[in-house]
């Protein structure tokens, strides 16, 4: 059978069998993956997941899609083999994919004539770990789906002379691509790497798959909350230099989170852990031992084995954070101790309706010194892996002022000098600070520090950045930013965003 006939039949088969049935089970809130909520490509990601084209990016759990990561040529082979239902091949076409988890997919792709290799004219290599450019992606899809009409050619202005120009024109004529510079869409950006979320949309369109948009997952506070608001264009606070000098202009950033335990041999994970529960988690009594008059009463759905900051033997803050996404509630305890009957004793605690912008009563503490929630400010592995952090980050300073600024509600100091930063003070990494030399994951965090900033939430070591422990962290990588001094930060005046002192909602 001629290759073009086989390809056309494969495309027809995809169109016939890969559109999800209307009677498919409804998607759970937030959908299949945890890291694509709100992504413009989420519907396409769910569509290709429903027909088995993607399984996720973190096997064996596969609860993440890694939408911002670039697609490798090996991953591209797997996507297309699943999408086109290609037969396996017994032939070994390339010499550089031995041992690759994608080798069988690569051989199937080559057998179908969809890939020629990456080192023409010999084409003895496939380069499975190289990223796929948009031009290469066009060639893969055109060969795989048999798109023949180029619409007369020269659809985009930036691919003249590209070896992929004809494939790009065919892809555009088929309605699979609209361009890379909306709304004009006069350009295709053929040399730019393809992200995984973009590839999902290309594959869904090529396969005739309707987007599957899941019900909204409970978010960590509303989108218009001050925690989730960019502050990169706000004015510098008049006391910025004094605040930075007091915290430590030469003191450097430190990731107060990571993998494993510290000290070695202990049962103390590095960071502030949290646990997610569902509606079936039983509620238990919460007994306050110090600040009950400023705490929210139980019962709360806190598991008896909920992780404790510092581990079960800790003598420090012993924070316990519980996220109930079914009810969209967050529960946080300070100096929490589990009791034999399933209840918990704690110095203080706060419950947050995550659909609300309401702040705690003025002057009240929480599980944190500033009267703020803790979880919204933690750096988590999953969000870094997704390629973007879209909230402010919690940090500590050795000395703070006997004052607090919006959105904080509480102070924890007797110092009155104006050189001391108040609780709730927002800072940001200066826009001109060069982050290009850091690992991509660190760049994600530093970019968030530029856009969303960091919020002073507790007394502690200077510029200690809060995050959740996770065994997937690379501790050596987290030490890369140990060379960033406090002088690289500036305090920010966010008062112009406040519409109500008792609300975290920002003004338009």
C-alpha positions in Angstrom: 0.0 0.0 0.0 1.3 3.4 -0.9 2.4 5.5 2.1 0.0 8.4 1.3 -2.9 6.1 1.2 -2.0 4.5 4.5 -1.7 8.0 6.1 -5.0 9.2 4.8 -6.7 6.0 6.1 -5.0 6.5 9.5 -6.3 10.1 9.6 -9.8 8.9 8.8 -9.6 6.2 11.5 -8.6 8.9 14.0 -11.5 11.1 13.1 -13.9 8.1 13.3 -12.9 6.6 16.6 -11.1 9.2 18.7 -13.9 11.7 19.4 -15.0 11.0 23.0 -18.5 9.5 23.3 -21.1 11.9 24.6 -22.0 9.5 27.3 -18.4 9.5 28.8 -18.1 9.9 32.5 -18.1 13.6 33.6 -14.7 15.0 34.5 -14.0 15.7 38.2 -13.5 19.3 39.4 -10.2 20.5 37.9 -10.0 17.6 35.5 -7.4 14.9 35.0 -4.3 16.9 35.9 -3.5 19.2 38.8 -1.3 21.7 37.0 -3.4 22.9 34.0 -6.3 24.6 35.8 -7.3 27.7 33.9 -4.9 27.0 31.1 -6.3 28.2 27.7 -5.4 24.7 26.4 -7.0 22.8 29.2 -10.0 21.6 27.1 -7.6 20.2 24.5 -5.4 18.5 27.1 -8.5 16.8 28.6 -9.6 15.8 25.1 -6.4 14.0 24.2 -6.2 12.5 27.6 -9.7 11.0 27.2 -8.7 9.1 24.1 -5.3 7.9 25.5 -3.0 10.2 23.5 -1.4 11.5 26.7 -1.1 9.9 30.1 0.6 12.7 32.0 4.2 13.7 32.7 4.9 12.2 36.2 4.5 8.4 35.9 3.3 6.3 37.6 1.0 8.9 39.4 0.4 10.9 36.2 -1.6 13.6 37.9 0.4 16.4 36.2 0.6 17.3 32.5 3.5 19.8 32.7 1.9 22.2 30.2 4.8 24.7 30.0 7.4 22.2 29.2 8.7 21.9 25.7 7.8 18.7 23.8 10.8 16.5 23.0 11.0 14.5 19.7 10.6 11.3 21.7 7.4 12.6 23.3 6.2 13.7 19.9 6.6 10.2 18.6 4.6 8.8 21.5 1.8 11.4 21.0 1.5 10.6 17.3 1.8 6.8 17.6 -1.1 6.8 20.1 -3.1 9.4 18.1 -2.8 7.5 14.8 -2.9 4.0 16.3 0.3 3.1 14.4 1.4 -0.5 14.2 4.7 -1.4 16.0 7.8 -2.1 13.8 10.4 -4.8 14.2 13.0 -2.6 12.5 15.5 -0.5 14.4 15.8 2.7 12.3 18.1 4.9 14.4 21.2 4.4 16.4 20.7 7.1 19.1 17.4 5.9 20.8 18.6 2.6 22.2 17.3 2.3 25.8 14.9 5.3 25.3 11.4 4.7 26.7 10.3 6.1 23.3 12.3 3.8 21.1 9.3 1.6 20.1 7.3 4.8 19.3 10.2 6.2 17.2 10.5 3.0 15.2 6.7 2.9 14.6 6.8 6.5 13.4 9.7 5.9 11.1 8.0 2.8 9.7 5.0 4.8 8.8 7.1 7.4 7.0 6.2 10.2 9.4 9.8 10.9 10.5 12.9 10.8 8.4 15.5 11.5 11.2 17.3 14.5 12.4 20.7 14.4 10.6 20.0 14.6 6.9 21.0 13.3 4.5 22.2 10.2 6.4 19.3 10.3 8.8 20.8 7.7 11.1 19.8 9.6 14.2 16.4 10.7 15.6 17.6 13.0 18.5 14.8 11.8 20.9 15.8 14.3 23.6 15.8 17.4 21.4 12.9 19.7 21.6 10.4 20.0 18.7 10.3 23.3 16.9 7.0 24.5 15.5 8.3 24.0 12.0 9.2 20.3 12.8 5.8 19.8 14.4 4.1 21.0 11.2 6.0 18.4 9.2 5.2 15.7 11.7 1.5 16.5 11.6 1.2 17.0 7.9 2.9 13.6 7.2 0.9 11.9 9.9 -2.6 13.2 9.0 -2.1 13.6 5.2 -3.0 17.3 4.9 -2.4 18.1 1.2 -3.9 21.5 0.5 -1.5 24.4 1.0 -4.0 27.1 0.3 -1.8 28.7 -2.4 1.1 29.0 0.0 2.9 31.9 1.7 0.4 32.2 4.5 2.8 33.5 7.1 5.5 36.2 6.8 8.3 34.6 8.9 8.8 31.2 7.3 10.0 32.3 3.9 12.9 30.0 3.0 12.2 27.5 5.8 12.3 23.9 4.8 9.0 23.6 6.6 7.2 26.4 4.8 5.0 24.1 2.7 4.1 21.9 5.7 3.2 25.0 7.7 1.0 26.3 4.9 -0.8 22.9 4.7 -1.3 22.9 8.5 -2.8 26.4 8.4 -5.1 25.6 5.5 -6.4 22.6 7.4 -7.2 24.9 10.3 -4.8 23.2 12.7 -2.8 26.4 13.3 -3.8 30.0 13.4 -0.4 31.6 13.9 1.7 32.7 16.9 1.0 36.4 17.1 -2.7 36.8 17.8 -4.9 38.6 16.9 -3.0 39.4 13.7 -1.6 35.9 13.3 0.7 36.9 10.4 3.5 34.9 11.9 4.1 31.2 12.7 7.4 31.3 14.7 8.7 28.1 13.0 11.9 27.9 15.1 10.2 28.3 18.5 9.9 25.2 20.7 6.4 23.7 21.1 5.0 23.6 24.6 3.1 20.5 25.7 -0.1 22.5 26.2 0.2 23.9 22.6 0.8 20.4 21.3 -2.4 19.2 22.9 -4.4 21.8 21.0 -2.7 20.9 17.7 -3.4 17.2 18.2 -7.0 17.8 19.3 -7.7 19.9 16.2 -5.9 17.4 13.9 -7.9 14.6 15.4 -11.2 16.4 15.3 -11.6 16.2 19.1 -14.0 18.5 20.9 -12.5 20.3 23.9 -13.5 18.8 27.3 -13.6 21.5 29.9 -13.9 20.2 33.4 -15.8 21.8 36.3 -13.7 24.4 38.0 -11.4 23.1 40.8 -11.4 25.0 44.1 -8.7 27.6 43.7 -6.5 28.9 46.5 -8.4 32.2 47.1 -10.2 34.2 44.4 -8.3 35.4 41.3 -8.7 39.0 42.5 -7.2 38.4 45.9 -4.1 40.3 46.9 -2.1 37.1 47.2 -2.8 36.3 43.5 -2.2 39.8 42.1 0.9 41.0 40.2 2.7 43.9 41.8 5.5 44.4 39.3 4.2 47.8 38.2 3.4 49.3 41.7 5.5 52.0 43.2 8.5 51.4 45.6 7.6 51.9 49.2 9.3 55.1 50.6 11.0 53.0 53.4 12.3 50.4 51.1 16.0 50.9 51.6 15.6 51.0 55.4 13.5 47.8 55.4 16.0 45.9 53.2 18.9 47.1 55.3 17.2 46.0 58.5 16.4 42.5 57.2 19.9 42.3 55.7 21.1 43.8 52.5 24.0 41.3 52.3 22.1 38.4 53.8 21.1 36.0 50.9 18.0 34.1 49.9 17.5 30.6 51.4 15.0 28.0 50.4 13.4 26.9 53.6 12.0 23.8 51.9 13.4 20.8 50.0 13.6 17.0 49.7 14.3 14.6 52.5 14.8 15.6 56.2 17.0 17.9 58.2 19.0 17.2 60.1 20.0 13.9 58.5 18.6 10.9 60.3 15.7 12.9 61.8 12.0 12.7 61.0 11.8 16.4 60.1 10.8 17.1 56.5 12.3 20.3 55.0 9.5 22.8 54.7 5.8 23.3 55.7 3.8 20.3 54.7 0.1 20.2 53.9 -2.5 17.5 53.3 -5.5 17.4 51.0 -8.7 15.8 52.3 -12.1 15.2 50.7 -15.7 15.4 52.0 -15.4 12.0 53.6 -12.8 13.1 56.1 -14.3 13.0 59.6 -14.3 16.2 61.6 -12.6 16.2 65.0 -12.5 18.5 68.0 -9.9 21.3 68.1 -8.8 22.4 71.6 -7.0 25.7 71.8 -4.3 26.1 74.5 -3.1 29.7 74.1 -5.0 32.0 71.7 -8.4 30.5 71.7 -10.1 34.0 71.7 -8.5 34.8 68.3 -9.0 31.3 66.8 -11.8 29.7 64.8 -13.7 26.9 66.5 -13.8 23.3 65.4 -14.6 20.6 64.6 -12.4 20.4 61.6 -11.5 17.6 59.2 -7.9 17.1 60.4 -6.6 13.5 59.9 -5.0 12.0 63.0 -1.8 11.5 60.9 -1.7 14.9 59.3 1.9 15.9 58.6 3.4 18.3 61.1 6.0 21.0 60.3 9.2 19.7 61.7 7.9 16.2 62.1 6.1 14.5 65.0 8.9 15.3 67.5 9.3 18.9 66.5 9.5 21.6 69.2 9.1 24.6 66.9 6.0 26.0 65.1 4.5 22.6 64.4 2.1 24.0 61.7 -0.6 21.7 60.4 -2.3 22.7 57.1 -5.4 20.9 55.8 -6.9 21.7 52.4 -10.4 20.5 51.7 -11.0 21.1 48.0 -14.5 19.5 48.0 -15.7 22.2 50.5 -13.2 24.8 49.3 -11.9 25.3 52.9 -8.4 25.7 54.3 -7.7 24.8 58.0 -4.4 25.8 59.6 -3.1 25.2 63.1 -0.1 26.5 65.1 1.8 24.3 67.5 -0.5 21.4 66.9 -0.4 18.2 68.8 -2.5 15.1 68.0 -4.4 13.5 70.8 -5.1 9.8 71.4 -8.9 10.3 70.8 -8.4 11.8 67.3 -8.7 15.4 68.5 -6.0 18.0 68.2 -4.5 20.5 70.7 -3.1 23.7 69.3 -2.0 27.2 70.4 -4.1 28.8 67.7 -5.9 28.1 64.4 -7.7 29.7 61.5 -10.2 28.5 59.0 -10.5 30.1 55.5 -13.3 30.0 53.0 -11.2 29.9 49.8 -14.0 31.4 47.7 -14.0 34.5 49.9 -11.7 37.5 50.1 -12.6 38.2 53.8 -9.7 38.8 56.1 -9.5 37.8 59.7 -10.8 40.2 62.3 -8.5 43.2 62.7 -5.9 42.4 65.3 -6.4 38.6 65.3 -3.5 36.2 64.8 -3.9 33.0 62.8 -1.6 30.1 62.5 0.9 32.7 61.4 2.3 35.7 63.2 0.9 38.1 60.6 -2.7 36.8 60.8 -2.4 35.6 57.2 -3.0 32.1 55.8 0.1 30.1 55.1 -0.7 27.8 52.3 -1.4 30.5 49.7 2.3 31.6 50.0 4.1 28.3 49.8 6.2 27.3 46.9 5.2 23.8 45.7 7.0 21.4 43.5 3.9 20.9 41.2 3.5 24.6 40.4 7.2 25.0 39.6 7.0 21.9 37.4 4.0 23.5 35.6 6.3 26.4 34.6 4.6 29.2 36.5 3.8 30.5 40.0 0.9 33.0 40.1 0.9 34.1 43.7 3.0 35.9 46.2 5.4 33.9 48.3 5.8 33.8 52.1 9.1 34.8 53.8 10.5 35.6 57.2 12.7 38.4 58.7 14.6 38.5 62.0 13.1 41.7 63.3 9.7 43.2 62.5 7.8 46.3 63.5 5.0 46.4 66.1 2.7 47.1 63.2 1.1 45.5 60.2 -0.1 46.6 56.7 -2.8 45.3 54.5 -3.6 42.4 54.1 -1.9 41.4 57.4 -4.0 41.6 60.6 -1.5 41.1 63.5 2.0 42.0 64.7 4.5 40.0 66.7 7.0 42.5 68.0 7.6 45.3 70.5 10.0 47.2 68.2 8.6 50.6 67.0 11.4 52.0 64.9 10.3 52.8 61.3 13.4 50.9 60.0 11.7 47.7 60.9 9.4 46.2 58.3 5.8 45.7 59.4 4.0 42.3 59.0 2.4 41.9 55.6 5.0 44.1 53.9 5.3 43.2 50.2 8.7 43.0 48.5 9.8 42.1 45.0 12.9 41.0 43.2 14.1 44.0 41.2 13.0 43.9 37.5 16.6 44.3 36.3 18.0 41.4 38.3 19.5 38.9 35.8 18.0 35.4 36.4 19.2 33.8 33.1 22.1 31.9 34.8 19.8 29.9 37.1 18.2 26.5 36.4 14.8 26.8 34.7 13.0 25.7 37.9 14.7 28.4 39.9 13.9 30.9 37.2 10.2 30.0 37.7 10.4 31.0 41.3 12.5 34.1 40.7 10.1 35.3 38.0 7.2 35.0 40.5 9.3 37.1 42.9 9.5 39.8 40.3 5.8 39.6 39.3 4.0 38.7 42.5 6.6 39.4 45.1 7.1 38.0 48.6 5.1 38.8 51.7 6.6 39.1 55.2 4.5 36.7 57.3 6.6 35.8 60.4 9.7 36.4 62.5 12.6 34.1 61.5 15.8 34.0 59.6 16.4 36.7 57.0 15.0 36.1 53.5 14.0 32.5 54.3 11.5 31.5 51.5 8.7 29.2 52.6 7.7 26.1 50.6 6.3 22.6 50.9 8.5 19.6 51.3 8.7 17.2 48.4 11.1 14.4 47.7 11.2 15.5 44.0 13.0 18.7 44.9 16.7 18.9 43.9 18.3 20.3 47.0 21.5 21.3 45.2 19.5 23.3 42.7 17.6 25.0 45.5 20.9 26.3 46.8 21.6 28.1 43.5 20.0 31.3 44.7 22.1 31.4 47.9 24.1 34.1 46.1 21.1 36.5 45.7 21.4 39.3 48.3 18.7 41.1 50.1 19.8 44.3 48.2 18.3 42.7 45.1 14.8 43.3 46.6 12.7 46.4 47.0 9.7 47.0 49.2 6.5 47.7 47.4 3.5 50.0 48.3 0.4 48.0 47.5 -2.0 50.3 49.3 -3.5 51.5 46.0 -5.0 48.1 45.4 -7.0 48.0 48.6 -10.7 48.6 48.2 -11.7 47.6 51.8 -9.3 47.1 54.7 -11.3 44.1 55.8 -11.1 42.4 52.4 -8.2 40.9 50.4 -9.9 41.9 47.1 -8.0 44.2 44.9 -9.4 47.2 43.0 -9.6 47.3 39.3 
